[in-house]
Amino acid sequence: RAQHAKLWLEQYASEQYRFALADTLPDAAREFTSEIRAALRDVLAFAQGHETLDGEALHAALHDIRSRHALEPKIFFGALYTIFLGKNYGPKAGWFLSALSRDLLLSRLREVVSG
């Protein structure tokens, strides 16, 4: 089944269903506003404070962080997707980010908030 799914994605799926991790921090992530960077610092702090990340808990935390920073969902989640996918859209963020390696998650967030 996995081989068939991969074949379908490669040959038939529209671009909106194709996601691949960016090898490095995309240039667009270096241009985030200070408001977005502040929210991403909170995401980093949350991730650092949890040895393992549960998709549902991370999902709830992301919505809480977005609300506290008064960012539109499209802007906030678009920034997260840009960091990891190089696109401003993606799968459900909490579950997606919880599936990434902890090292990748933390290093990318550190890179974007320090830049």
Stockholm file with secondary structure:
# STOCKHOLM 1.0

chainA/1-115         RAQHAKLWLEQYASEQYRFALADTLPDAAREFTSEIRAALRDVLAFAQGHETLDGEALHAALHDIRSRHALEPKIFFGALYTIFLGKNYGPKAGWFLSALSRDLLLSRLREVVSG
#=GR chainA/1-115 SS CHHHHHHHHHHTCCGGGCCCCCSSCCGGGGGCCHHHHHHHHHHHHHHHTCSSCCHHHHHHHHHHHHHHTTCCHHHHHHHHHHHHHSSSCCSCHHHHHHHSCHHHHHHHHHHHHHC
#=GC SS_cons         CHHHHHHHHHHTCCGGGCCCCCSSCCGGGGGCCHHHHHHHHHHHHHHHTCSSCCHHHHHHHHHHHHHHTTCCHHHHHHHHHHHHHSSSCCSCHHHHHHHSCHHHHHHHHHHHHHC
//
